[in-house]
């Protein structure tokens, strides 16, 4: 996803979350007792270090939260991460999505997963959701990344990016806090992460 488009999404989300009466999907409920760790890894075993680094990041976060007295749940996307995490957190894994049959990843795949996560949030099953994925840098280099997506935390805009700053102002003025708009923003962010995580494993099929 182009950096410019990523920045646009971030600014729209930031503007919406900062508006009065913002959707809870973006602004949160104010609670942080139950955490859902959404772990996205590859389906194949050809990238062991690639998958293990994501799992290690999620595992360390889980232990840190549990030491603080928080409840931790896992939602696993991808077989390799699921296989590693269930050794330690089998009873805490609430769902596993297998993408081995998917030949060409599309927005529809991310949307199906997003619907499952949002449904759990709206049912009150968790307060905070953090996405663990691999940020694509090159075919041989990925960066394990943790991104809080419920409530959504976005990157700060560049100080000299005036067009995007104007966009934030316009969004605050015009954007209505509807379930559709907040879900659309959330799904775009999740699709980007899912696409980056699976790019390497699918390229090797």
Backbone bond lengths (Angstrom), bond angles and torsions (degrees), N, CA, C in turn:
res aa  C-N    CA-C-N  psi(-1)  N-CA   C-N-CA  omega(-1)  CA-C   N-CA-C  phi
1 X - - - 1.456 - - 1.523 108.94 -
2 X 1.338 119.71 128.01 1.451 122.53 -178.73 1.524 111.34 -56.39
3 X 1.349 116.36 145.73 1.454 120.77 -178.70 1.523 111.32 -60.61
4 X 1.328 116.27 -35.38 1.467 119.68 -179.29 1.524 111.13 -63.49
5 X 1.323 115.66 -44.20 1.468 120.13 179.10 1.516 110.66 -65.48
6 X 1.342 117.20 -39.40 1.457 121.33 176.79 1.523 110.53 -60.24
7 X 1.330 116.02 -42.28 1.461 120.44 179.58 1.521 111.21 -64.58
8 X 1.333 116.83 -38.30 1.466 120.78 178.83 1.522 110.33 -62.65
9 X 1.328 116.66 -47.13 1.467 120.65 178.98 1.516 110.53 -60.04
10 X 1.348 116.43 -44.55 1.459 121.14 -179.38 1.514 111.04 -59.90
11 X 1.318 117.24 -42.98 1.457 120.99 -178.47 1.519 111.89 -69.19
12 X 1.324 117.67 -39.22 1.461 120.25 177.15 1.528 110.06 -63.09
13 X 1.330 115.72 -45.20 1.461 120.28 -179.77 1.516 111.23 -63.66
14 X 1.327 116.81 -42.93 1.461 121.05 179.90 1.519 111.27 -63.46
15 X 1.326 116.06 -41.65 1.460 120.44 179.53 1.516 111.20 -64.99
16 X 1.336 116.21 -41.65 1.460 120.38 -179.02 1.517 111.03 -67.06
17 X 1.348 115.95 -43.66 1.459 120.40 -177.99 1.524 111.27 -65.59
18 X 1.331 116.55 -29.39 1.457 120.06 -178.15 1.508 113.94 -88.07
19 X 1.321 117.91 1.13 1.457 121.36 -178.38 1.524 110.88 -88.10
20 X 1.327 117.02 148.88 1.468 119.89 175.93 1.529 110.36 -59.14
21 X 1.307 116.98 136.92 1.454 120.96 179.27 1.509 113.59 70.91
22 X 1.334 117.57 26.05 1.467 121.16 -178.94 1.527 110.32 -63.05
23 X 1.343 118.01 149.51 1.468 121.46 178.66 1.526 110.86 -58.85
24 X 1.329 116.52 143.07 1.468 119.83 -178.64 1.520 111.46 -63.42
25 X 1.328 117.30 -24.39 1.458 120.23 178.44 1.531 110.71 -61.63
26 X 1.321 116.98 -31.32 1.456 121.76 179.15 1.519 112.26 -97.54
27 X 1.326 116.89 -39.08 1.466 120.78 -174.68 1.518 113.71 -93.91
28 X 1.337 116.76 -19.65 1.459 119.94 -179.22 1.515 112.31 87.64
29 X 1.323 115.07 173.47 1.464 121.35 -178.77 1.524 112.42 -99.91
30 X 1.335 116.03 -9.15 1.461 119.56 -176.70 1.519 112.53 94.53
31 X 1.327 116.95 -6.62 1.475 120.78 178.07 1.530 109.67 -104.70
32 X 1.335 116.06 155.56 1.462 119.76 177.05 1.523 112.57 -147.10
33 X 1.332 115.65 34.62 1.463 120.17 -177.44 1.526 112.59 -81.75
34 X 1.339 117.19 -37.91 1.462 121.05 -176.60 1.523 109.30 -111.98
35 X 1.330 115.43 123.00 1.463 121.15 -177.02 1.527 110.61 -113.40
36 X 1.323 115.36 131.63 1.462 121.41 173.53 1.520 107.83 -104.07
37 X 1.331 116.92 122.96 1.451 121.68 177.37 1.518 108.07 -101.10
38 X 1.312 115.95 112.23 1.464 123.48 -177.88 1.531 107.57 -95.04
39 X 1.324 115.97 102.96 1.468 121.33 -170.79 1.520 110.30 -105.44
40 X 1.328 116.67 116.32 1.458 122.23 -178.86 1.529 110.24 -107.68
41 X 1.324 116.36 120.01 1.463 121.55 178.05 1.522 109.44 -134.18
42 X 1.335 115.97 177.09 1.455 120.77 179.75 1.514 112.66 -77.82
43 X 1.324 115.39 171.24 1.461 121.86 -179.71 1.519 112.68 -99.52
44 X 1.323 117.88 -18.69 1.457 121.95 -175.45 1.520 111.38 -103.61
45 X 1.325 115.98 160.82 1.455 120.93 -178.14 1.503 114.73 -93.94
46 X 1.345 117.83 12.67 1.458 120.98 -176.31 1.517 112.74 -82.25
47 X 1.304 117.42 -9.48 1.468 121.11 -177.09 1.525 109.44 -125.73
48 X 1.332 115.98 62.91 1.456 120.73 -175.51 1.513 114.05 -58.56
49 X 1.318 117.73 -49.76 1.461 121.37 -179.04 1.522 110.83 -65.49
50 X 1.330 116.33 -36.05 1.464 122.74 179.33 1.528 110.14 -60.22
51 X 1.329 117.49 -48.24 1.456 121.35 179.69 1.521 111.93 -72.23
52 X 1.322 116.69 -42.08 1.464 121.16 -177.17 1.523 112.13 -62.36
53 X 1.328 117.28 -34.99 1.460 119.71 -178.99 1.527 111.31 -66.61
54 X 1.332 117.19 -36.00 1.465 120.74 176.93 1.523 109.91 -68.52
55 X 1.336 115.62 -45.65 1.464 121.07 179.78 1.523 110.47 -61.15
56 X 1.325 117.14 -42.20 1.469 121.09 -179.70 1.526 111.06 -61.32
57 X 1.333 115.98 -41.86 1.458 120.36 178.86 1.525 111.01 -63.02
58 X 1.332 116.48 -43.44 1.469 121.24 179.25 1.522 111.34 -67.92
59 X 1.318 116.28 -40.94 1.464 120.86 179.75 1.527 111.23 -62.04
60 X 1.333 115.98 -45.14 1.466 119.63 179.54 1.518 111.56 -63.48
61 X 1.341 116.81 -38.99 1.457 120.12 177.56 1.534 110.43 -64.89
62 X 1.332 116.24 -40.21 1.459 120.26 179.88 1.524 111.23 -61.60
63 X 1.318 116.71 -47.08 1.464 120.44 179.96 1.527 110.93 -63.37
64 X 1.328 116.93 -39.24 1.460 120.69 178.87 1.526 111.26 -63.00
65 X 1.332 116.29 -44.13 1.463 120.36 179.25 1.524 111.42 -66.16
66 X 1.318 116.70 -42.30 1.463 120.76 -179.70 1.528 111.12 -64.13
67 X 1.315 116.62 -35.28 1.468 120.49 177.19 1.518 111.81 -66.78
68 X 1.339 116.18 -22.21 1.462 121.05 177.18 1.532 111.82 -89.39
69 X 1.326 116.24 2.56 1.454 120.46 179.75 1.517 114.34 85.89
70 X 1.332 117.09 13.70 1.457 120.64 179.34 1.528 110.68 -86.64
71 X 1.329 115.46 154.63 1.464 121.00 174.31 1.529 108.39 -92.03
72 X 1.334 115.92 134.31 1.458 121.22 -176.23 1.525 110.66 -120.52
73 X 1.335 115.50 134.18 1.459 122.10 174.76 1.526 108.24 -127.05
74 X 1.328 115.63 155.20 1.463 120.67 179.75 1.523 110.92 -120.75
75 X 1.324 114.99 139.32 1.464 122.74 170.25 1.525 104.71 -122.68
76 X 1.318 117.38 112.22 1.460 121.47 -173.88 1.525 111.99 -101.30
77 X 1.319 115.85 129.55 1.461 122.60 173.82 1.525 106.57 -116.07
78 X 1.329 116.71 115.41 1.461 120.14 -176.02 1.518 111.31 107.05
79 X 1.312 115.48 138.72 1.468 121.23 -173.74 1.526 113.27 -70.78
80 X 1.348 117.49 -39.98 1.458 119.59 -172.90 1.530 112.87 -65.74
81 X 1.299 116.43 -41.28 1.452 119.38 177.72 1.516 111.66 -67.20
82 X 1.323 115.53 -39.81 1.466 120.30 179.19 1.521 111.07 -61.51
83 X 1.315 116.81 -43.96 1.456 120.37 -178.60 1.521 112.24 -62.79
84 X 1.319 116.79 -36.27 1.461 120.05 179.43 1.526 112.14 -76.00
85 X 1.322 116.98 -42.26 1.460 120.29 -175.49 1.519 113.56 -72.11
86 X 1.324 117.45 -30.40 1.458 118.27 -177.03 1.517 112.75 -69.62
87 X 1.331 117.94 -15.68 1.459 120.41 176.65 1.523 111.60 -65.78
88 X 1.332 115.78 -32.33 1.466 120.36 -178.57 1.524 113.28 -109.46
89 X 1.339 116.85 -27.79 1.462 119.83 -171.04 1.528 112.81 -127.81
90 X 1.316 117.19 34.11 1.465 120.76 -173.81 1.527 112.73 -53.45
91 X 1.326 118.00 -45.31 1.452 121.34 -176.96 1.521 112.74 -74.83
92 X 1.330 116.87 -12.89 1.457 120.33 -178.39 1.533 112.78 -98.41
93 X 1.320 116.67 -3.90 1.468 120.57 177.71 1.527 108.50 -83.57
94 X 1.326 116.28 114.77 1.466 120.49 -176.41 1.522 112.65 -92.38
95 X 1.348 116.60 -20.20 1.471 118.56 178.99 1.520 110.31 -162.83
96 X 1.339 114.39 150.79 1.466 121.21 177.61 1.522 108.08 -136.63
97 X 1.329 116.80 126.66 1.459 122.54 177.46 1.521 108.74 -109.13
98 X 1.313 115.65 123.87 1.463 122.51 -178.83 1.532 108.94 -100.94
99 X 1.340 116.32 123.70 1.468 120.83 -178.07 1.530 112.75 -110.66
100 X 1.326 117.66 18.81 1.461 120.14 -176.87 1.520 112.86 -62.36
101 X 1.318 116.86 -28.98 1.466 119.97 -178.15 1.525 112.46 -82.33
102 X 1.328 117.59 -7.61 1.465 121.09 -177.82 1.524 109.79 -84.88
103 X 1.327 116.61 119.28 1.455 120.78 179.73 1.526 112.28 -88.53
104 X 1.325 115.91 -36.61 1.459 121.09 179.76 1.519 108.38 -131.37
105 X 1.312 116.00 108.03 1.455 120.75 -177.48 1.525 110.44 -66.95
106 X 1.327 116.12 133.26 1.458 120.85 179.60 1.510 111.44 -133.59
107 X 1.319 115.58 175.03 1.458 120.43 -179.01 1.521 111.26 -60.99
108 X 1.333 117.12 -29.77 1.465 120.47 -178.97 1.529 111.05 -62.03
109 X 1.340 117.43 -34.41 1.457 120.41 178.72 1.527 111.17 -67.04
110 X 1.338 115.31 -43.83 1.462 119.73 177.98 1.529 110.47 -65.67
111 X 1.326 115.81 -37.36 1.466 119.44 -178.85 1.521 111.26 -65.26
112 X 1.330 117.34 -40.38 1.469 120.54 178.28 1.525 111.06 -60.66
113 X 1.338 116.22 -43.09 1.465 120.21 179.68 1.524 109.96 -68.84
114 X 1.329 116.29 -42.02 1.465 120.35 179.66 1.528 111.17 -59.14
115 X 1.315 116.91 -40.52 1.466 120.62 179.11 1.525 111.01 -60.73
116 X 1.324 116.92 -40.55 1.470 120.97 179.28 1.527 110.99 -64.37
117 X 1.339 115.73 -43.87 1.463 120.07 -178.82 1.524 110.70 -67.02
118 X 1.335 116.88 -45.60 1.460 120.83 -179.19 1.528 110.81 -63.47
119 X 1.325 116.98 -38.21 1.470 120.34 178.84 1.526 110.56 -62.14
120 X 1.316 116.82 -39.76 1.467 120.48 178.31 1.535 110.75 -67.13
121 X 1.332 115.60 -38.20 1.461 119.39 178.57 1.524 110.64 -65.06
122 X 1.325 116.13 -45.64 1.459 120.31 -178.51 1.527 111.78 -68.17
123 X 1.333 116.75 -22.48 1.468 120.98 176.53 1.525 111.46 -83.75
124 X 1.333 116.42 -1.84 1.459 120.25 177.33 1.518 114.41 80.47
125 X 1.343 117.15 21.93 1.467 120.03 -176.52 1.526 113.04 -79.13
126 X 1.328 118.23 -18.67 1.461 120.90 177.50 1.526 109.77 -155.19
127 X 1.325 115.28 164.06 1.460 121.34 -179.17 1.526 112.76 -106.50
128 X 1.325 116.19 -36.65 1.455 122.30 -176.22 1.523 109.35 -130.95
129 X 1.326 116.56 136.94 1.463 121.13 176.96 1.521 109.57 -123.14
130 X 1.327 115.81 128.38 1.453 121.04 177.59 1.520 109.10 -119.04
131 X 1.309 115.64 130.19 1.461 122.39 -179.01 1.527 109.81 -94.98
132 X 1.326 115.81 130.32 1.460 122.05 177.33 1.525 108.17 -113.56
133 X 1.316 116.07 122.52 1.450 120.94 -176.68 1.518 109.47 -152.61
134 X 1.310 115.93 178.56 1.455 120.89 179.71 1.523 108.93 -111.19
135 X 1.330 116.19 115.53 1.458 120.57 178.12 1.521 109.71 -75.98
136 X 1.314 116.02 122.51 1.463 121.99 -173.70 1.525 110.92 -73.34
137 X 1.329 116.06 127.00 1.453 122.08 174.56 1.524 110.41 -114.52
138 X 1.333 116.44 -45.98 1.460 122.62 175.35 1.520 107.35 -159.01
139 X 1.326 117.07 176.32 1.465 120.69 -178.85 1.525 111.26 -60.15
140 X 1.318 117.29 -30.20 1.465 120.29 -177.45 1.524 112.67 -108.17
141 X 1.300 117.95 6.03 1.462 119.98 -178.15 1.519 111.31 -142.98
142 X 1.336 115.73 118.47 1.452 122.41 174.28 1.532 108.93 -128.60
143 X 1.307 116.19 154.11 1.454 121.32 -176.75 1.522 109.45 -114.77
144 X 1.350 118.60 113.68 1.468 120.72 176.70 1.529 109.40 -58.78
145 X 1.305 115.97 130.24 1.462 120.50 -172.34 1.518 111.72 -134.80
146 X 1.327 116.35 139.60 1.461 122.39 173.61 1.525 107.44 -115.53
147 X 1.333 116.98 125.21 1.457 121.83 -177.41 1.531 109.68 -131.82
148 X 1.309 116.99 116.04 1.462 119.54 176.63 1.518 108.73 -70.35
149 X 1.329 116.09 125.50 1.459 119.98 -176.89 1.525 113.58 -117.07
150 X 1.329 118.02 -16.01 1.459 121.99 171.91 1.529 107.91 -138.08
151 X 1.352 120.09 116.29 1.462 124.15 -14.21 1.524 109.68 -63.60
152 X 1.307 116.65 149.92 1.451 121.62 -171.75 1.523 112.13 -69.80
153 X 1.317 115.68 127.80 1.459 122.11 174.12 1.519 106.93 -111.46
154 X 1.319 116.72 125.17 1.466 120.96 -176.43 1.513 110.51 -116.51
155 X 1.330 114.81 158.91 1.447 120.38 178.81 1.528 109.93 -69.61
156 X 1.315 115.52 146.12 1.456 120.33 177.26 1.525 109.45 -68.99
157 X 1.328 118.55 139.38 1.464 120.86 179.40 1.519 111.30 -68.83
158 X 1.297 116.20 154.55 1.456 120.72 178.13 1.520 109.29 -63.95
159 X 1.339 115.86 143.21 1.462 120.77 -174.43 1.527 112.07 -63.44
160 X 1.338 117.28 -30.10 1.454 120.20 -176.17 1.519 113.24 -101.83
161 X 1.335 116.97 14.53 1.467 119.92 -177.43 1.518 109.52 -94.33
162 X 1.327 117.08 78.34 1.454 121.65 -175.12 1.521 114.21 -65.41
163 X 1.351 119.82 -40.32 1.469 118.87 178.54 1.529 112.50 -57.99
164 X 1.334 117.07 -40.65 1.458 119.51 179.94 1.527 110.77 -71.75
165 X 1.331 116.94 -31.86 1.445 120.37 177.31 1.526 110.01 -65.19
166 X 1.340 116.67 -39.54 1.461 120.85 176.13 1.518 111.14 -64.93
167 X 1.346 115.58 -35.86 1.457 119.75 178.00 1.525 110.49 -61.81
168 X 1.316 117.43 -41.34 1.464 121.44 178.57 1.527 110.48 -58.85
169 X 1.340 115.98 -42.84 1.459 120.05 -178.97 1.534 110.47 -64.60
170 X 1.336 115.92 -43.38 1.470 119.93 -178.77 1.518 111.49 -66.08
171 X 1.347 115.59 -38.59 1.462 118.74 179.96 1.516 110.46 -64.65
172 X 1.333 117.22 -43.09 1.462 120.10 179.45 1.523 111.36 -60.86
173 X 1.318 116.46 -31.78 1.464 120.33 -178.67 1.515 112.91 -78.78
174 X 1.331 115.87 -37.10 1.464 119.76 -168.94 1.521 115.74 -108.26
175 X 1.338 116.35 -25.13 1.468 117.77 -171.75 1.515 111.23 -74.48
176 X 1.288 116.17 125.78 1.448 121.82 175.84 1.526 108.19 -88.79
177 X 1.312 115.82 139.66 1.465 120.09 -176.50 1.525 109.99 -81.08
178 X 1.303 115.13 75.42 1.458 120.93 -179.53 1.517 109.75 -102.06
179 X 1.356 118.36 151.48 1.460 121.04 177.69 1.519 112.27 -56.78
180 X 1.346 116.82 -36.15 1.462 119.22 -177.78 1.519 111.20 -63.16
181 X 1.349 116.96 -47.84 1.461 120.34 -175.87 1.515 111.60 -63.84
182 X 1.317 117.96 -43.43 1.462 120.30 -178.70 1.522 110.86 -67.81
183 X 1.309 117.97 -38.15 1.466 120.65 178.78 1.518 111.20 -68.49
184 X 1.329 117.07 -36.80 1.457 120.12 179.09 1.521 110.59 -63.00
185 X 1.319 117.09 -43.78 1.464 121.60 177.86 1.515 110.01 -61.39
186 X 1.315 116.60 -46.96 1.464 121.50 -178.01 1.525 110.96 -61.78
187 X 1.320 117.31 -43.62 1.465 120.80 -178.47 1.518 111.78 -65.56
188 X 1.325 116.99 -37.15 1.476 119.92 177.49 1.517 110.66 -62.50
189 X 1.311 117.93 -43.03 1.453 120.85 179.76 1.525 110.66 -65.37
190 X 1.331 116.58 -41.39 1.457 119.91 -178.87 1.522 111.11 -68.19
191 X 1.325 117.13 -40.28 1.464 120.03 179.40 1.517 111.17 -60.89
192 X 1.301 117.18 -40.38 1.462 120.39 177.95 1.533 110.76 -58.59
193 X 1.337 116.32 -46.77 1.467 120.07 -178.92 1.523 111.33 -65.57
194 X 1.320 116.53 -42.45 1.461 120.35 -179.64 1.516 110.85 -64.07
195 X 1.317 116.54 -40.87 1.458 121.12 -179.89 1.531 111.00 -64.13
196 X 1.328 117.34 -43.23 1.455 120.67 -179.96 1.522 111.50 -65.76
197 X 1.333 116.95 -39.43 1.453 120.91 -178.49 1.514 112.17 -66.58
198 X 1.331 116.79 -40.72 1.457 120.16 -174.94 1.519 113.52 -89.00
199 X 1.326 117.30 -7.99 1.463 120.59 -175.73 1.526 111.79 -57.34
200 X 1.325 116.54 -43.38 1.472 119.43 -176.99 1.511 111.40 -72.14
201 X 1.340 117.61 -46.84 1.460 119.79 -176.05 1.514 112.02 -65.69
202 X 1.353 117.04 -36.45 1.458 119.67 179.40 1.524 111.29 -74.00
203 X 1.312 116.89 -29.72 1.460 120.14 178.66 1.516 111.20 -66.77
204 X 1.345 117.61 -22.13 1.441 121.79 -177.68 1.518 114.08 -93.22
205 X 1.320 116.75 -0.21 1.477 118.91 -178.39 1.518 110.61 -73.20
